[in-house]
């Protein structure tokens, strides 16, 4: 699983922003992104997990996020303090863009990019050191980048 990737260029950031991920929106992980680039992403208090949350309110094996044919589903693993989506405790829940996940004291926003949605990248997103980039307006679909 990829997290805290050092971004070298605005183009690389734009591509990473297209990938499904959890964005930490509260302390202690605020500002970190956790990419959902595995079929199953495990979350818990143990260091063996893809996302390790050092928090006494997080169970050792807290929950998993599975990619089921492009639909991301979060499943609580009978944790003591529960997994919450948009303020509601859930056992199994299909994630959607913008859902808010709370696990222990950590909060994440779900960021998904549907493959059928094109991503428009305009010149004003790219700043060169000496002014605007010469890149014109381009439209990329996920398929164009990865195939």
N, CA, C and O atoms as a GROMACS GRO file, in nm:
protein
  588
    1UNK      N    1   0.084  -0.118   0.000
    1UNK     CA    2   0.000   0.000   0.000
    1UNK      C    3   0.089   0.123   0.000
    1UNK      O    4   0.193   0.126   0.065
    2UNK      N    5   0.048   0.224  -0.072
    2UNK     CA    6   0.124   0.347  -0.085
    2UNK      C    7   0.065   0.453   0.007
    2UNK      O    8  -0.056   0.476   0.009
    3UNK      N    9   0.153   0.519   0.084
    3UNK     CA   10   0.108   0.633   0.162
    3UNK      C   11   0.223   0.732   0.172
    3UNK      O   12   0.339   0.695   0.154
    4UNK      N   13   0.191   0.855   0.201
    4UNK     CA   14   0.290   0.960   0.217
    4UNK      C   15   0.392   0.964   0.105
    4UNK      O   16   0.512   0.982   0.130
    5UNK      N   17   0.347   0.947  -0.018
    5UNK     CA   18   0.436   0.948  -0.133
    5UNK      C   19   0.488   1.090  -0.154
    5UNK      O   20   0.412   1.187  -0.147
    6UNK      N   21   0.617   1.100  -0.180
    6UNK     CA   22   0.676   1.230  -0.210
    6UNK      C   23   0.646   1.259  -0.357
    6UNK      O   24   0.683   1.182  -0.445
    7UNK      N   25   0.578   1.369  -0.381
    7UNK     CA   26   0.536   1.406  -0.516
    7UNK      C   27   0.642   1.496  -0.576
    7UNK      O   28   0.678   1.600  -0.520
    8UNK      N   29   0.691   1.454  -0.692
    8UNK     CA   30   0.798   1.527  -0.759
    8UNK      C   31   0.747   1.638  -0.851
    8UNK      O   32   0.817   1.737  -0.872
    9UNK      N   33   0.626   1.622  -0.906
    9UNK     CA   34   0.580   1.718  -1.005
    9UNK      C   35   0.429   1.737  -0.992
    9UNK      O   36   0.360   1.653  -0.936
   10UNK      N   37   0.377   1.848  -1.046
   10UNK     CA   38   0.232   1.869  -1.046
   10UNK      C   39   0.159   1.760  -1.124
   10UNK      O   40   0.047   1.723  -1.088
   11UNK      N   41   0.221   1.708  -1.232
   11UNK     CA   42   0.156   1.602  -1.309
   11UNK      C   43   0.142   1.477  -1.225
   11UNK      O   44   0.036   1.414  -1.226
   12UNK      N   45   0.246   1.441  -1.152
   12UNK     CA   46   0.240   1.324  -1.065
   12UNK      C   47   0.134   1.342  -0.957
   12UNK      O   48   0.062   1.247  -0.926
   13UNK      N   49   0.122   1.461  -0.901
   13UNK     CA   50   0.019   1.487  -0.801
   13UNK      C   51  -0.120   1.470  -0.862
   13UNK      O   52  -0.209   1.415  -0.798
   14UNK      N   53  -0.138   1.518  -0.984
   14UNK     CA   54  -0.268   1.504  -1.050
   14UNK      C   55  -0.305   1.358  -1.071
   14UNK      O   56  -0.420   1.319  -1.053
   15UNK      N   57  -0.206   1.276  -1.109
   15UNK     CA   58  -0.232   1.133  -1.128
   15UNK      C   59  -0.264   1.068  -0.994
   15UNK      O   60  -0.359   0.990  -0.985
   16UNK      N   61  -0.187   1.098  -0.890
   16UNK     CA   62  -0.213   1.041  -0.757
   16UNK      C   63  -0.350   1.083  -0.705
   16UNK      O   64  -0.416   1.005  -0.637
   17UNK      N   65  -0.392   1.204  -0.736
   17UNK     CA   66  -0.523   1.252  -0.692
   17UNK      C   67  -0.637   1.174  -0.756
   17UNK      O   68  -0.750   1.181  -0.709
   18UNK      N   69  -0.609   1.101  -0.863
   18UNK     CA   70  -0.712   1.021  -0.929
   18UNK      C   71  -0.730   0.885  -0.862
   18UNK      O   72  -0.832   0.820  -0.880
   19UNK      N   73  -0.631   0.841  -0.784
   19UNK     CA   74  -0.635   0.708  -0.725
   19UNK      C   75  -0.725   0.704  -0.602
   19UNK      O   76  -0.728   0.800  -0.525
   20UNK      N   77  -0.799   0.595  -0.583
   20UNK     CA   78  -0.882   0.581  -0.462
   20UNK      C   79  -0.794   0.585  -0.337
   20UNK      O   80  -0.688   0.523  -0.332
   21UNK      N   81  -0.841   0.660  -0.237
   21UNK     CA   82  -0.759   0.678  -0.117
   21UNK      C   83  -0.843   0.724   0.000
   21UNK      O   84  -0.958   0.765  -0.015
   22UNK      N   85  -0.783   0.716   0.117
   22UNK     CA   86  -0.838   0.777   0.238
   22UNK      C   87  -0.748   0.896   0.270
   22UNK      O   88  -0.626   0.883   0.273
   23UNK      N   89  -0.809   1.010   0.295
   23UNK     CA   90  -0.733   1.128   0.335
   23UNK      C   91  -0.763   1.157   0.481
   23UNK      O   92  -0.878   1.179   0.519
   24UNK      N   93  -0.658   1.158   0.563
   24UNK     CA   94  -0.675   1.188   0.705
   24UNK      C   95  -0.712   1.335   0.720
   24UNK      O   96  -0.644   1.423   0.668
   25UNK      N   97  -0.822   1.360   0.791
   25UNK     CA   98  -0.872   1.498   0.805
   25UNK      C   99  -0.868   1.547   0.949
   25UNK      O  100  -0.919   1.655   0.979
   26UNK      N  101  -0.807   1.470   1.036
   26UNK     CA  102  -0.798   1.508   1.177
   26UNK      C  103  -0.668   1.454   1.235
   26UNK      O  104  -0.606   1.364   1.178
   27UNK      N  105  -0.629   1.508   1.348
   27UNK     CA  106  -0.508   1.462   1.414
   27UNK      C  107  -0.529   1.321   1.466
   27UNK      O  108  -0.642   1.287   1.500
   28UNK      N  109  -0.429   1.240   1.473
   28UNK     CA  110  -0.287   1.270   1.458
   28UNK      C  111  -0.232   1.253   1.316
   28UNK      O  112  -0.114   1.278   1.294
   29UNK      N  113  -0.313   1.212   1.222
   29UNK     CA  114  -0.264   1.180   1.087
   29UNK      C  115  -0.298   1.286   0.982
   29UNK      O  116  -0.277   1.262   0.863
   30UNK      N  117  -0.349   1.400   1.023
   30UNK     CA  118  -0.398   1.501   0.929
   30UNK      C  119  -0.297   1.526   0.817
   30UNK      O  120  -0.177   1.541   0.840
   31UNK      N  121  -0.350   1.530   0.695
   31UNK     CA  122  -0.267   1.558   0.579
   31UNK      C  123  -0.210   1.435   0.510
   31UNK      O  124  -0.158   1.446   0.400
   32UNK      N  125  -0.219   1.319   0.572
   32UNK     CA  126  -0.166   1.197   0.510
   32UNK      C  127  -0.273   1.133   0.421
   32UNK      O  128  -0.392   1.139   0.450
   33UNK      N  129  -0.227   1.073   0.312
   33UNK     CA  130  -0.315   0.999   0.221
   33UNK      C  131  -0.274   0.852   0.223
   33UNK      O  132  -0.156   0.819   0.222
   34UNK      N  133  -0.375   0.765   0.227
   34UNK     CA  134  -0.353   0.622   0.226
   34UNK      C  135  -0.423   0.566   0.103
   34UNK      O  136  -0.546   0.565   0.096
   35UNK      N  137  -0.344   0.518   0.006
   35UNK     CA  138  -0.398   0.473  -0.122
   35UNK      C  139  -0.453   0.332  -0.111
   35UNK      O  140  -0.391   0.244  -0.051
   36UNK      N  141  -0.568   0.311  -0.170
   36UNK     CA  142  -0.635   0.182  -0.170
   36UNK      C  143  -0.591   0.103  -0.293
   36UNK      O  144  -0.671   0.074  -0.381
   37UNK      N  145  -0.462   0.070  -0.296
   37UNK     CA  146  -0.403   0.008  -0.414
   37UNK      C  147  -0.379  -0.142  -0.399
   37UNK      O  148  -0.300  -0.201  -0.472
   38UNK      N  149  -0.447  -0.203  -0.303
   38UNK     CA  150  -0.442  -0.348  -0.283
   38UNK      C  151  -0.585  -0.400  -0.283
   38UNK      O  152  -0.678  -0.325  -0.255
   39UNK      N  153  -0.604  -0.528  -0.312
   39UNK     CA  154  -0.741  -0.584  -0.308
   39UNK      C  155  -0.804  -0.573  -0.170
   39UNK      O  156  -0.925  -0.553  -0.157
   40UNK      N  157  -0.722  -0.586  -0.065
   40UNK     CA  158  -0.771  -0.572   0.073
   40UNK      C  159  -0.671  -0.486   0.149
   40UNK      O  160  -0.551  -0.516   0.150
   41UNK      N  161  -0.720  -0.380   0.212
   41UNK     CA  162  -0.638  -0.293   0.296
   41UNK      C  163  -0.683  -0.315   0.439
   41UNK      O  164  -0.800  -0.294   0.473
   42UNK      N  165  -0.588  -0.356   0.524
   42UNK     CA  166  -0.621  -0.383   0.665
   42UNK      C  167  -0.588  -0.262   0.751
   42UNK      O  168  -0.491  -0.190   0.726
   43UNK      N  169  -0.671  -0.241   0.854
   43UNK     CA  170  -0.655  -0.128   0.944
   43UNK      C  171  -0.664  -0.181   1.087
   43UNK      O  172  -0.756  -0.256   1.121
   44UNK      N  173  -0.570  -0.140   1.169
   44UNK     CA  174  -0.572  -0.181   1.309
   44UNK      C  175  -0.455  -0.123   1.386
   44UNK      O  176  -0.379  -0.042   1.333
   45UNK      N  177  -0.442  -0.165   1.511
   45UNK     CA  178  -0.341  -0.111   1.600
   45UNK      C  179  -0.204  -0.177   1.582
   45UNK      O  180  -0.103  -0.119   1.621
   46UNK      N  181  -0.198  -0.297   1.524
   46UNK     CA  182  -0.071  -0.367   1.507
   46UNK      C  183   0.005  -0.313   1.386
   46UNK      O  184  -0.055  -0.272   1.287
   47UNK      N  185   0.138  -0.313   1.395
   47UNK     CA  186   0.222  -0.260   1.288
   47UNK      C  187   0.213  -0.342   1.160
   47UNK      O  188   0.253  -0.294   1.054
   48UNK      N  189   0.162  -0.463   1.166
   48UNK     CA  190   0.151  -0.548   1.046
   48UNK      C  191   0.040  -0.501   0.950
   48UNK      O  192   0.033  -0.549   0.837
   49UNK      N  193  -0.044  -0.410   0.994
   49UNK     CA  194  -0.155  -0.363   0.909
   49UNK      C  195  -0.106  -0.262   0.806
   49UNK      O  196  -0.004  -0.195   0.823
   50UNK      N  197  -0.183  -0.254   0.696
   50UNK     CA  198  -0.152  -0.155   0.593
   50UNK      C  199  -0.164  -0.014   0.649
   50UNK      O  200  -0.083   0.074   0.618
   51UNK      N  201  -0.266   0.008   0.731
   51UNK     CA  202  -0.281   0.136   0.801
   51UNK      C  203  -0.278   0.105   0.950
   51UNK      O  204  -0.373   0.049   1.006
   52UNK      N  205  -0.168   0.142   1.014
   52UNK     CA  206  -0.151   0.118   1.157
   52UNK      C  207  -0.189   0.245   1.233
   52UNK      O  208  -0.131   0.351   1.212
   53UNK      N  209  -0.288   0.232   1.321
   53UNK     CA  210  -0.334   0.345   1.401
   53UNK      C  211  -0.296   0.319   1.547
   53UNK      O  212  -0.357   0.236   1.614
   54UNK      N  213  -0.195   0.389   1.594
   54UNK     CA  214  -0.149   0.373   1.732
   54UNK      C  215  -0.243   0.451   1.823
   54UNK      O  216  -0.217   0.566   1.857
   55UNK      N  217  -0.351   0.386   1.861
   55UNK     CA  218  -0.460   0.451   1.934
   55UNK      C  219  -0.525   0.345   2.022
   55UNK      O  220  -0.563   0.239   1.973
   56UNK      N  221  -0.538   0.371   2.153
   56UNK     CA  222  -0.598   0.271   2.242
   56UNK      C  223  -0.745   0.242   2.211
   56UNK      O  224  -0.800   0.143   2.260
   57UNK      N  225  -0.810   0.327   2.131
   57UNK     CA  226  -0.950   0.306   2.095
   57UNK      C  227  -0.964   0.225   1.966
   57UNK      O  228  -1.076   0.200   1.920
   58UNK      N  229  -0.851   0.184   1.907
   58UNK     CA  230  -0.850   0.102   1.787
   58UNK      C  231  -0.814  -0.040   1.826
   58UNK      O  232  -0.718  -0.063   1.900
   59UNK      N  233  -0.892  -0.137   1.776
   59UNK     CA  234  -0.863  -0.278   1.805
   59UNK      C  235  -0.739  -0.324   1.728
   59UNK      O  236  -0.700  -0.262   1.629
   60UNK      N  237  -0.678  -0.431   1.776
   60UNK     CA  238  -0.560  -0.485   1.708
   60UNK      C  239  -0.594  -0.519   1.563
   60UNK      O  240  -0.515  -0.488   1.473
   61UNK      N  241  -0.708  -0.580   1.539
   61UNK     CA  242  -0.761  -0.609   1.406
   61UNK      C  243  -0.895  -0.537   1.397
   61UNK      O  244  -0.997  -0.592   1.437
   62UNK      N  245  -0.895  -0.415   1.345
   62UNK     CA  246  -1.013  -0.330   1.356
   62UNK      C  247  -1.109  -0.346   1.237
   62UNK      O  248  -1.227  -0.378   1.256
   63UNK      N  249  -1.059  -0.323   1.115
   63UNK     CA  250  -1.146  -0.333   0.997
   63UNK      C  251  -1.062  -0.354   0.872
   63UNK      O  252  -0.939  -0.345   0.876
   64UNK      N  253  -1.130  -0.384   0.762
   64UNK     CA  254  -1.065  -0.397   0.632
   64UNK      C  255  -1.147  -0.320   0.528
   64UNK      O  256  -1.267  -0.301   0.544
   65UNK      N  257  -1.079  -0.278   0.423
   65UNK     CA  258  -1.146  -0.220   0.307
   65UNK      C  259  -1.112  -0.310   0.189
   65UNK      O  260  -0.995  -0.330   0.156
   66UNK      N  261  -1.215  -0.365   0.126
   66UNK     CA  262  -1.199  -0.455   0.013
   66UNK      C  263  -1.244  -0.387  -0.116
   66UNK      O  264  -1.341  -0.311  -0.118
   67UNK      N  265  -1.170  -0.416  -0.222
   67UNK     CA  266  -1.210  -0.372  -0.355
   67UNK      C  267  -1.286  -0.488  -0.418
   67UNK      O  268  -1.226  -0.590  -0.452
   68UNK      N  269  -1.416  -0.474  -0.433
   68UNK     CA  270  -1.502  -0.576  -0.492
   68UNK      C  271  -1.548  -0.528  -0.629
   68UNK      O  272  -1.652  -0.463  -0.641
   69UNK      N  273  -1.470  -0.562  -0.730
   69UNK     CA  274  -1.501  -0.521  -0.868
   69UNK      C  275  -1.521  -0.371  -0.883
   69UNK      O  276  -1.616  -0.326  -0.946
   70UNK      N  277  -1.431  -0.294  -0.823
   70UNK     CA  278  -1.437  -0.149  -0.835
   70UNK      C  279  -1.519  -0.079  -0.729
   70UNK      O  280  -1.515   0.043  -0.719
   71UNK      N  281  -1.594  -0.153  -0.649
   71UNK     CA  282  -1.670  -0.096  -0.537
   71UNK      C  283  -1.591  -0.123  -0.409
   71UNK      O  284  -1.558  -0.238  -0.378
   72UNK      N  285  -1.561  -0.018  -0.335
   72UNK     CA  286  -1.487  -0.033  -0.210
   72UNK      C  287  -1.586  -0.052  -0.096
   72UNK      O  288  -1.681   0.025  -0.081
   73UNK      N  289  -1.560  -0.157  -0.017
   73UNK     CA  290  -1.649  -0.194   0.094
   73UNK      C  291  -1.564  -0.201   0.220
   73UNK      O  292  -1.460  -0.266   0.223
   74UNK      N  293  -1.611  -0.133   0.325
   74UNK     CA  294  -1.543  -0.139   0.454
   74UNK      C  295  -1.618  -0.239   0.542
   74UNK      O  296  -1.741  -0.242   0.544
   75UNK      N  297  -1.541  -0.322   0.614
   75UNK     CA  298  -1.601  -0.421   0.703
   75UNK      C  299  -1.534  -0.414   0.839
   75UNK      O  300  -1.412  -0.429   0.850
   76UNK      N  301  -1.614  -0.391   0.941
   76UNK     CA  302  -1.565  -0.392   1.078
   76UNK      C  303  -1.538  -0.536   1.118
   76UNK      O  304  -1.618  -0.624   1.088
   77UNK      N  305  -1.428  -0.561   1.185
   77UNK     CA  306  -1.390  -0.696   1.226
   77UNK      C  307  -1.425  -0.722   1.372
   77UNK      O  308  -1.344  -0.773   1.450
   78UNK      N  309  -1.548  -0.684   1.408
   78UNK     CA  310  -1.599  -0.700   1.545
   78UNK      C  311  -1.510  -0.628   1.646
   78UNK      O  312  -1.477  -0.679   1.753
   79UNK      N  313  -1.472  -0.506   1.607
   79UNK     CA  314  -1.388  -0.423   1.693
   79UNK      C  315  -1.466  -0.380   1.816
   79UNK      O  316  -1.589  -0.372   1.813
   80UNK      N  317  -1.396  -0.352   1.923
   80UNK     CA  318  -1.459  -0.311   2.048
   80UNK      C  319  -1.531  -0.179   2.035
   80UNK      O  320  -1.645  -0.165   2.080
   81UNK      N  321  -1.466  -0.081   1.974
   81UNK     CA  322  -1.523   0.055   1.968
   81UNK      C  323  -1.590   0.089   1.836
   81UNK      O  324  -1.642   0.200   1.821
   82UNK      N  325  -1.590  -0.002   1.740
   82UNK     CA  326  -1.666   0.016   1.618
   82UNK      C  327  -1.599   0.099   1.510
   82UNK      O  328  -1.500   0.169   1.534
   83UNK      N  329  -1.657   0.088   1.392
   83UNK     CA  330  -1.618   0.166   1.274
   83UNK      C  331  -1.739   0.250   1.237
   83UNK      O  332  -1.851   0.200   1.229
   84UNK      N  333  -1.717   0.379   1.214
   84UNK     CA  334  -1.826   0.473   1.189
   84UNK      C  335  -1.812   0.536   1.051
   84UNK      O  336  -1.704   0.582   1.013
   85UNK      N  337  -1.922   0.537   0.977
   85UNK     CA  338  -1.928   0.605   0.848
   85UNK      C  339  -2.034   0.713   0.858
   85UNK      O  340  -2.151   0.685   0.887
   86UNK      N  341  -1.993   0.837   0.835
   86UNK     CA  342  -2.085   0.952   0.842
   86UNK      C  343  -2.161   0.954   0.975
   86UNK      O  344  -2.279   0.988   0.979
   87UNK      N  345  -2.093   0.917   1.083
   87UNK     CA  346  -2.150   0.923   1.217
   87UNK      C  347  -2.228   0.800   1.260
   87UNK      O  348  -2.271   0.793   1.375
   88UNK      N  349  -2.247   0.704   1.172
   88UNK     CA  350  -2.325   0.583   1.203
   88UNK      C  351  -2.232   0.462   1.215
   88UNK      O  352  -2.145   0.441   1.130
   89UNK      N  353  -2.251   0.384   1.321
   89UNK     CA  354  -2.172   0.262   1.337
   89UNK      C  355  -2.215   0.160   1.232
   89UNK      O  356  -2.335   0.139   1.210
   90UNK      N  357  -2.117   0.097   1.165
   90UNK     CA  358  -2.147   0.003   1.058
   90UNK      C  359  -2.072  -0.129   1.079
   90UNK      O  360  -1.968  -0.134   1.145
   91UNK      N  361  -2.128  -0.235   1.022
   91UNK     CA  362  -2.057  -0.364   1.016
   91UNK      C  363  -1.995  -0.380   0.878
   91UNK      O  364  -1.875  -0.406   0.866
   92UNK      N  365  -2.076  -0.366   0.774
   92UNK     CA  366  -2.030  -0.369   0.635
   92UNK      C  367  -2.097  -0.252   0.564
   92UNK      O  368  -2.216  -0.229   0.580
   93UNK      N  369  -2.018  -0.178   0.485
   93UNK     CA  370  -2.074  -0.058   0.423
   93UNK      C  371  -2.003  -0.031   0.290
   93UNK      O  372  -1.880  -0.031   0.285
   94UNK      N  373  -2.079  -0.009   0.181
   94UNK     CA  374  -2.018   0.028   0.052
   94UNK      C  375  -1.978   0.176   0.055
   94UNK      O  376  -2.063   0.263   0.075
   95UNK      N  377  -1.852   0.202   0.035
   95UNK     CA  378  -1.801   0.339   0.044
   95UNK      C  379  -1.833   0.419  -0.081
   95UNK      O  380  -1.833   0.366  -0.192
   96UNK      N  381  -1.859   0.547  -0.061
   96UNK     CA  382  -1.884   0.640  -0.171
   96UNK      C  383  -1.795   0.762  -0.153
   96UNK      O  384  -1.747   0.791  -0.043
   97UNK      N  385  -1.776   0.833  -0.262
   97UNK     CA  386  -1.698   0.956  -0.260
   97UNK      C  387  -1.747   1.049  -0.149
   97UNK      O  388  -1.866   1.076  -0.138
   98UNK      N  389  -1.654   1.098  -0.068
   98UNK     CA  390  -1.687   1.195   0.036
   98UNK      C  391  -1.732   1.136   0.168
   98UNK      O  392  -1.750   1.211   0.264
   99UNK      N  393  -1.751   1.004   0.178
   99UNK     CA  394  -1.788   0.944   0.306
   99UNK      C  395  -1.681   0.978   0.410
   99UNK      O  396  -1.562   0.986   0.380
  100UNK      N  397  -1.727   0.997   0.534
  100UNK     CA  398  -1.635   1.023   0.645
  100UNK      C  399  -1.627   0.898   0.731
  100UNK      O  400  -1.728   0.847   0.778
  101UNK      N  401  -1.505   0.850   0.750
  101UNK     CA  402  -1.480   0.731   0.830
  101UNK      C  403  -1.416   0.774   0.961
  101UNK      O  404  -1.324   0.856   0.963
  102UNK      N  405  -1.467   0.718   1.073
  102UNK     CA  406  -1.401   0.738   1.203
  102UNK      C  407  -1.363   0.603   1.259
  102UNK      O  408  -1.447   0.514   1.273
  103UNK      N  409  -1.237   0.588   1.290
  103UNK     CA  410  -1.182   0.468   1.351
  103UNK      C  411  -1.102   0.516   1.470
  103UNK      O  412  -0.999   0.581   1.454
  104UNK      N  413  -1.148   0.484   1.590
  104UNK     CA  414  -1.085   0.539   1.710
  104UNK      C  415  -1.096   0.690   1.707
  104UNK      O  416  -1.204   0.744   1.688
  105UNK      N  417  -0.983   0.757   1.725
  105UNK     CA  418  -0.985   0.904   1.722
  105UNK      C  419  -0.946   0.959   1.585
  105UNK      O  420  -0.943   1.081   1.566
  106UNK      N  421  -0.917   0.870   1.489
  106UNK     CA  422  -0.877   0.913   1.354
  106UNK      C  423  -0.999   0.929   1.265
  106UNK      O  424  -1.095   0.852   1.273
  107UNK      N  425  -0.994   1.032   1.178
  107UNK     CA  426  -1.102   1.054   1.082
  107UNK      C  427  -1.042   1.066   0.943
  107UNK      O  428  -0.938   1.128   0.922
  108UNK      N  429  -1.112   1.002   0.847
  108UNK     CA  430  -1.067   1.001   0.708
  108UNK      C  431  -1.182   1.039   0.617
  108UNK      O  432  -1.299   1.013   0.647
  109UNK      N  433  -1.147   1.101   0.504
  109UNK     CA  434  -1.245   1.125   0.399
  109UNK      C  435  -1.213   1.030   0.284
  109UNK      O  436  -1.098   1.016   0.244
  110UNK      N  437  -1.316   0.966   0.230
  110UNK     CA  438  -1.301   0.874   0.119
  110UNK      C  439  -1.293   0.955  -0.009
  110UNK      O  440  -1.380   1.038  -0.037
  111UNK      N  441  -1.188   0.931  -0.088
  111UNK     CA  442  -1.170   0.999  -0.216
  111UNK      C  443  -1.159   0.892  -0.323
  111UNK      O  444  -1.059   0.820  -0.331
  112UNK      N  445  -1.261   0.881  -0.406
  112UNK     CA  446  -1.266   0.783  -0.513
  112UNK      C  447  -1.276   0.856  -0.646
  112UNK      O  448  -1.339   0.961  -0.655
  113UNK      N  449  -1.215   0.801  -0.748
  113UNK     CA  450  -1.227   0.854  -0.884
  113UNK      C  451  -1.282   0.741  -0.968
  113UNK      O  452  -1.216   0.639  -0.986
  114UNK      N  453  -1.402   0.757  -1.018
  114UNK     CA  454  -1.462   0.654  -1.102
  114UNK      C  455  -1.391   0.650  -1.237
  114UNK      O  456  -1.362   0.754  -1.296
  115UNK      N  457  -1.362   0.529  -1.286
  115UNK     CA  458  -1.287   0.516  -1.411
  115UNK      C  459  -1.362   0.570  -1.531
  115UNK      O  460  -1.300   0.607  -1.630
  116UNK      N  461  -1.495   0.576  -1.525
  116UNK     CA  462  -1.569   0.628  -1.639
  116UNK      C  463  -1.576   0.780  -1.640
  116UNK      O  464  -1.625   0.839  -1.737
  117UNK      N  465  -1.528   0.845  -1.535
  117UNK     CA  466  -1.531   0.990  -1.528
  117UNK      C  467  -1.398   1.045  -1.581
  117UNK      O  468  -1.293   1.011  -1.528
  118UNK      N  469  -1.401   1.129  -1.684
  118UNK     CA  470  -1.276   1.187  -1.732
  118UNK      C  471  -1.227   1.293  -1.634
  118UNK      O  472  -1.305   1.355  -1.562
  119UNK      N  473  -1.098   1.311  -1.632
  119UNK     CA  474  -1.041   1.414  -1.546
  119UNK      C  475  -0.987   1.523  -1.636
  119UNK      O  476  -0.899   1.498  -1.719
  120UNK      N  477  -1.037   1.644  -1.622
  120UNK     CA  478  -0.988   1.755  -1.701
  120UNK      C  479  -0.872   1.819  -1.626
  120UNK      O  480  -0.884   1.852  -1.508
  121UNK      N  481  -0.761   1.835  -1.695
  121UNK     CA  482  -0.645   1.900  -1.637
  121UNK      C  483  -0.621   2.023  -1.720
  121UNK      O  484  -0.592   2.014  -1.839
  122UNK      N  485  -0.634   2.138  -1.659
  122UNK     CA  486  -0.615   2.259  -1.738
  122UNK      C  487  -0.481   2.322  -1.706
  122UNK      O  488  -0.419   2.292  -1.604
  123UNK      N  489  -0.438   2.408  -1.793
  123UNK     CA  490  -0.310   2.473  -1.783
  123UNK      C  491  -0.292   2.545  -1.650
  123UNK      O  492  -0.181   2.551  -1.598
  124UNK      N  493  -0.399   2.600  -1.594
  124UNK     CA  494  -0.384   2.677  -1.471
  124UNK      C  495  -0.356   2.591  -1.349
  124UNK      O  496  -0.330   2.645  -1.242
  125UNK      N  497  -0.360   2.459  -1.363
  125UNK     CA  498  -0.322   2.373  -1.252
  125UNK      C  499  -0.172   2.358  -1.241
  125UNK      O  500  -0.120   2.320  -1.136
  126UNK      N  501  -0.102   2.388  -1.348
  126UNK     CA  502   0.042   2.367  -1.353
  126UNK      C  503   0.115   2.501  -1.353
  126UNK      O  504   0.093   2.585  -1.440
  127UNK      N  505   0.198   2.519  -1.256
  127UNK     CA  506   0.278   2.640  -1.248
  127UNK      C  507   0.424   2.605  -1.271
  127UNK      O  508   0.480   2.521  -1.200
  128UNK      N  509   0.487   2.668  -1.367
  128UNK     CA  510   0.629   2.650  -1.388
  128UNK      C  511   0.702   2.747  -1.296
  128UNK      O  512   0.642   2.842  -1.245
  129UNK      N  513   0.830   2.725  -1.275
  129UNK     CA  514   0.905   2.812  -1.185
  129UNK      C  515   0.907   2.956  -1.233
  129UNK      O  516   0.911   3.048  -1.152
  130UNK      N  517   0.904   2.977  -1.362
  130UNK     CA  518   0.909   3.112  -1.416
  130UNK      C  519   0.775   3.158  -1.472
  130UNK      O  520   0.771   3.245  -1.558
  131UNK      N  521   0.668   3.101  -1.424
  131UNK     CA  522   0.537   3.142  -1.472
  131UNK      C  523   0.452   3.022  -1.509
  131UNK      O  524   0.475   2.912  -1.459
  132UNK      N  525   0.356   3.043  -1.596
  132UNK     CA  526   0.264   2.937  -1.636
  132UNK      C  527   0.335   2.831  -1.720
  132UNK      O  528   0.429   2.860  -1.794
  133UNK      N  529   0.287   2.711  -1.708
  133UNK     CA  530   0.336   2.600  -1.789
  133UNK      C  531   0.281   2.614  -1.930
  133UNK      O  532   0.171   2.668  -1.949
  134UNK      N  533   0.354   2.567  -2.029
  134UNK     CA  534   0.304   2.573  -2.166
  134UNK      C  535   0.200   2.466  -2.196
  134UNK      O  536   0.149   2.460  -2.308
  135UNK      N  537   0.168   2.382  -2.098
  135UNK     CA  538   0.068   2.277  -2.122
  135UNK      C  539  -0.066   2.339  -2.156
  135UNK      O  540  -0.114   2.427  -2.084
  136UNK      N  541  -0.126   2.294  -2.262
  136UNK     CA  542  -0.260   2.338  -2.297
  136UNK      C  543  -0.362   2.255  -2.223
  136UNK      O  544  -0.327   2.167  -2.145
  137UNK      N  545  -0.486   2.282  -2.247
  137UNK     CA  546  -0.591   2.203  -2.182
  137UNK      C  547  -0.595   2.063  -2.241
  137UNK      O  548  -0.601   2.045  -2.362
  138UNK      N  549  -0.592   1.964  -2.151
  138UNK     CA  550  -0.599   1.825  -2.194
  138UNK      C  551  -0.704   1.754  -2.110
  138UNK      O  552  -0.734   1.796  -1.998
  139UNK      N  553  -0.759   1.649  -2.164
  139UNK     CA  554  -0.854   1.569  -2.090
  139UNK      C  555  -0.802   1.427  -2.087
  139UNK      O  556  -0.772   1.368  -2.191
  140UNK      N  557  -0.791   1.372  -1.967
  140UNK     CA  558  -0.741   1.236  -1.951
  140UNK      C  559  -0.845   1.152  -1.882
  140UNK      O  560  -0.909   1.196  -1.787
  141UNK      N  561  -0.864   1.032  -1.930
  141UNK     CA  562  -0.943   0.932  -1.858
  141UNK      C  563  -0.846   0.840  -1.788
  141UNK      O  564  -0.730   0.830  -1.828
  142UNK      N  565  -0.890   0.773  -1.687
  142UNK     CA  566  -0.804   0.681  -1.614
  142UNK      C  567  -0.742   0.580  -1.711
  142UNK      O  568  -0.624   0.546  -1.699
  143UNK      N  569  -0.821   0.532  -1.805
  143UNK     CA  570  -0.774   0.432  -1.902
  143UNK      C  571  -0.656   0.487  -1.982
  143UNK      O  572  -0.563   0.412  -2.013
  144UNK      N  573  -0.657   0.617  -2.016
  144UNK     CA  574  -0.549   0.676  -2.096
  144UNK      C  575  -0.416   0.674  -2.021
  144UNK      O  576  -0.311   0.664  -2.083
  145UNK      N  577  -0.420   0.684  -1.891
  145UNK     CA  578  -0.298   0.693  -1.812
  145UNK      C  579  -0.240   0.554  -1.783
  145UNK      O  580  -0.118   0.537  -1.787
  146UNK      N  581  -0.324   0.459  -1.756
  146UNK     CA  582  -0.278   0.330  -1.707
  146UNK      C  583  -0.268   0.223  -1.814
  146UNK      O  584  -0.221   0.112  -1.785
  147UNK      N  585  -0.309   0.251  -1.936
  147UNK     CA  586  -0.304   0.149  -2.041
  147UNK      C  587  -0.217   0.193  -2.154
  147UNK      O  588  -0.200   0.120  -2.252
   0.00000   0.00000   0.00000
